[in-house]
Amino acid sequence: MRATPPALGLYLHIPFCKQKCVYCDFYSLPRAESRMDDYTDALCAHLTETAPFAADHLVDTVYLGGGTPSYLGTKRLTKILKVVLKRFKVAKDAEITLEANPDSAGDWKELRSLRKCGFNRLSLGMQSADDAELAEIGRVHTMAQVSAAVEAARKAKFENLSLDLIYGLPHQTLEGWQRNLSAAVDLAPEHLSCYGLKVEEGTPLFARRDTAGLPGDEAQADMYLYAVEFLKSHGYEQYEISNFAKPGRASRHNLKYWTLGEYAGFGPGAHSDFGGVRYAYTRDLDAYIRGVREHAPMLSENDHIPPLDRDTEWLMLGLRTVEGLDPKVFENRFRRRFTCFLPFLDQCAQADYAVEEDGRWHLTPRGFLVSNQIIGGMLDALAADKQRRAEAAARGDFRVNLD
């Protein structure tokens, strides 16, 4: 009986956009259209060069993110995807996602061409239904263009559509957020991502954070909790802190990140977890293109992580999901008892931050709001357990391994 090949996701970073949003910390370049052809050629060459290293893997997800991938244009996107389909072993039912901004996704014939090429999932950056909010954060589209893009996508026969929303925008109220959610649900997407606004250092928004009218933590918490209940009432199942989907429509690619699946990234700033190595490419378009052409160094990170040392990642990522943590999986995978976490998890349960169901521990919506603190507590418990075991081993007492 032939063994099932290991699954692999591909992430392709498209670092071009029409205009940089005031909150954006991703590597993206506005007004760099003159570099699009050179980058497309370099990306295709890099994919071709790398594909043999993934010959034993079955690619089951492909994700083009950015930046604004749709801004690259249909011909270039089609060229890139054709290289992927030709050079890699791609599953027939692979999820192939294209991120797009509404202003560059309104032509249904262009979208139809992309779907026929192989893209089968479209992720639109809606962000808000309020034109004033959109202008405040530097978005170049309007709500009318969001509706037009959704209509075009459906006419092009895209059956898997995702919308991104942001809450906690400048001067946003709970009532305003409620209207945005209602407008998004009225468009009937299969998937919704709802992200709390993060004010990242180095962005224009960070420079004026004190005068931007940003909602406080409590107001953001109310927006988040409302979204969880509202979307649940409309048939969207929460499967991760910020992500909600109709049954069977969770993002298969994003789930790889949260379940320690393998993925290979391409493009400046792209990260990978492939072959037991975590690595990332430099956030520099010219350096990336030069690296591909001249086989010059272009990695900014490169770390080999032994399987038993991935316990912290497993905890951090698992606690982001509604599935949570399975103690049996932890014990089998990392060869240590889960019991070291139980005192802390019991405290979380008493505070309505966590719950144990069917043998698994997962955070509640209120727990997701303080997930960073909870993850910190879990990592402290893990570190204390490792220290206890190390001290016992130094004494020659190996009975602790049976605890």
N, C-alpha and C positions, 0 to 999 in steps of 0.2 A: 504493500500500500504506500503510495507516494505521500511524503510529508507535505503539509500545507506550507507554502513559502511565507516567511515573515512579512508582515505588512509594513509599508512605508508611506509616509505623507511627504509631499513636496510643497515647500513654500517659496514663491517667487516674488521678490520685492520689486515693485515698480515705483521708483523714487521721484516721479514727476507729479506736479499738481499745478492748477491754474493760479491758485493763491493760497498762501499759508494761513491757516486759521490761528487765531490769537492764543489758543490753548495747546496747539499741537507741538509735541515733543518728538514725534517720529522723524526719521530721516527722510526728508522730502525737499524737492527743489522747485520753486516756482520760476517761471520764465526761463526754462532750460530746454525748450523744444528743440533747439539745434543739436542737442546731444542724444535725442531719442533713437536715431538710427544706429549710431555707434553703440549705444547701450544695448539695443535689441540684438545686434550682431554678437556682442560680447556675451550676453546672457545665453544666447543659443549655443555659442561655442563652449561655454562653461557647462551647460547641460549635457552636451554631446560628450565632452571630455570626462564627465563624472559618471555618466550612466553605467559604464562597465562595472564600477564598484558597487552598483546596486543590482547587478544581474540576478542575484539570488532572492531578491525581494519583489513583492507584488505591490505596486503603487495603487493604493485604494482611495487616496484623497490628493487633490491638487488645489492649491489656494494661491490666487494672485492678489496680493495686498499692496498697500502703499502708504503715503502718496495717494494718487488717484489712478489706478490701472486703466480705467476706461478712457482716461485722457490720452493714453498712448495711441489710441486709434485701432480700428478693427483690423486693418491689414497687419500691423505689427503684432497685435495680440494673437491673431490667427497663425502667424509665422512661429511664434513662441510655442503655442500649444501643439502645433504639428510636430515640432521637434520633440516635445515631451512624449507624445503618443508614439512617435517612431522609435525613439531611443530607449525608452523605459518600458518595462513590462507593466502595463496599466490594466487594472481590472475592468471588466465590461461594465460593472455597476459602480465605477469610481465616482465619488463626489468631486466635481470640478467647479470651483467657486471663483467668481470674478467680483471684486469690489468695484463699485461705481458711485460717482456723485450724480445726483439727479440732473444737473445741467448738461452732463455729457452722456446721458443714457435715455434720451427722449426719442431717438429714431428707431422705430420698431423693426425696420428692415436691417439696420446695422446689428441690432440685437438678435434678429433671426439668423444672420450670418454667423454670429458668435455661437449661438446655440447649435447650429448645424455643424460647426467645427468641433464641438465637444463640450462647451461650457453648459452645465445643467443647473447651476445655482447662482443666483445673483444677490449680492449684498449691497443695499443702497444706504448711503449715509444721509438719512433724513435729518436727524439731530433734533429738530423742533418743527412744529407746525405753525409757529408764529414768525412772520417775516421780520418783525423788529428784533426778536431774539436771534434769528439767523444773521442779520446784519451786524448785531452787537458782537458776535464771536467771529466775524470774518468769513462766514459761509457765502458762496457766490451764487447759491440757488434760492428759489422761493418755494413756498408750499405748493403753488400751482405747478411748478416743475416736478415736485415729488409725485403728485397725482398723475402727471403726464408720463413720468418715467415708469410708474407702476402699470399704467394702462398699456404703455408700449411693451413692457416686459410680458404682460399677459397675452398681448396680441402676437408677440413673437413665440408664444407657447413655453415660456419659462414657468415651470410648475413648482419650483422651490425658490421662494423669495424671502429675503431677510431684510429687516429695517433696523438701523441703529438710531437710538435716541440718547440724549444726554439730559440728566436732571441736575439741578443746582446751578443753573445758568445765571448770569448777572441779572438781578432784579426779578428773578422768577419766583412766583408764588406757588403754593400747593394747587390752587385753582388753575393756574396756567399750566402746570404739569399735568393735571387731570385732563385738560383739553387736548394737550399734545398726545397723551396716551389714547384718548378716544379717537382722535384723528388717525393715529397709526393703526388701531384695530379696525377702523372702518375700511382701511385699504386691504384688509384680509391677508396679511403676509403669513407665511408658514412659520416664521421665526422672528423673534424680536430680541435685540440686545439693548439693555438699559444701563448706561454707565453713569456713575456719579462723576461730576466734573472734578478733575484733578488739576490743581494749579502747579505746574511744573516750573522749577527754576530755569531761567533762561528764556522763557516765553514772554511775549508782549503782555499777556494777562498777568503774569507774575509781577511785572514791573508796576502795574497799577492795581494790584490785588486789594489794597486798603481802601480804594475809592471806587471799586467796580460794582459794588452792591451785591456781593456774593451772599447767598443764603448761608446761615450758620449750620453747624453740625446737626442740631435738633431738627431744623427745617428739612435738611437733606434726608435725615432718617425718616421723617414723616412721608416724604416723597417716595422713598424706596419701599417702605412697608405698604403704602397705598398701591404701588405698582404690582407688588407680589399678589395681593388679594384681587386687584382689578383684573390682571391678566389670567389668574386662575379661574375667575368667574367667566372668562371668555374662552376657556378651553386651552390656554397656553400653560404647559407644564414647566415649572422651573427645574432646570437640571444643573445649574451652576449659579454662582452668586449673581451674575449679571445677565444670564441668558435664559430665554423662555422659548418653548417651541410647541407646536401642535404635535400630537403623538406621532413618533417615528421621524420627526423632522429636526431633531437635535443636530447641531453641526458636528459631523463625524471628524472633520479635520481638527477643530478646536478640542474635541475630546481627547485627541492624541496628547496634547500638551498636559492635560489634567490627569492622565492615566499612565504617564511615562512611556507612551508609545514612541516609536522611532520616527523622526522627520528630518529631512535635509533641506536646508535653506539656501537660496541663491540670491545674489544681489547685495549691494552695500547695506550694511547694518543687519543683514539676515542672520538668524541664529539657527543652529542645528543640534540635534541629539541623535547621533548616528554611529553605529559601530562601537558603542561604549565611550564615545568621545563627545563632549559638548564644545562647540566652537562657533565663532561668529566672524563675519567679514567686516572690515573697516567701514566706518560711515563716511565714505569718500568716493563719489562716483568716478572721478578720474583715476584714483588709485585702483579701484576695482577693475575698470576697463583695462588699465595698463597691466594689472596682475594677470588677467586672463590672456592678454595678447603676448606678454613677455614671460609668463610663468614666474612673475615676481611675487614676493610675499604680500599677502593681502588679508591675513587673519589678524583680528584684534584680540581674540580669545582662543584658547586651545587647551582643554583639560580632560584628561582621562579619569573617569570616575568608576572605581570598582563597584560591582553590583551591590555588595553589602553596605557600601557607603551612601547609597541612594535613599536611605531611610528618612532623612530630613526632607528631601524632595517629595517623597511619597506622602508624608504627613501634610506638608504645606499645600500640595496640589489637591490631595484627596479631600481636605477640609473645605476646599472651594466648591465642591460638588454636592448635590443633594444626595447622591449615593453614599458619600462619606467614607468612613474607614471600616474595613472588615478585619477584625482582630486575627482571624485565622490566616488571612492572606499575609498580614504583617509578620506573623510568627513563622510561616512557611518560607517567606521570601527573605527575611532578615535574620532568622535563627535566634530570635530572642522573644521573651514573653511580652505580651501587650499589657500585662497587669500594672506596669509602672505608670501608665497613663490614667488608670481608673480613678484614683483619688481626685485628680484635677478635673476629669470629665464629670464625676459626680457633682462637684461644685458647680460646673457649668450647667448641668441639668437642673440643679436647684434654682439657678438664676434664670431658667428658661432660655439658655443659650445653646443647649445641645440636648439631644434625645437619643436613646438607644431603641432601635426598632429592628426586629428580626435578626438580632445578633450584630447589627452594624451601628456605629455611632456617626451621627451627622449633626450639623449645626441647624438651628432654627433660623427663620428670617431675622429675628433679633440677634441671634448669634453671628449671622453674616455681617451685621453692622459693625461688630467688634472683632471680626475674624483675625485681624492682625495681632490683637492682644491674646486671643485664644491660641493662635498658632505659636506665639511666643511662649505661652505657658506649656504647650505640648513639647516644644523643643527644649525647654528647661527641664522638663521631666525626663526626656530622653537623655540629655546630657548628664543629669544626676545619676541615672541608671548606668550609663556607661562608666562614669567615675567610680561608682560602687563596685562594678564588676572588675575594673582595672585594679582597684585597691585589694579586692579579694584575691585576684590572680597573683598579685605581688606577694601576698601572704601565703600563697600556695593552697588557698581554700577555693576549690572549684565547685563546691556545693551550691554556690550562688547561681550557677548556670542552670540549676534545676528549679529555681524559683519561678 
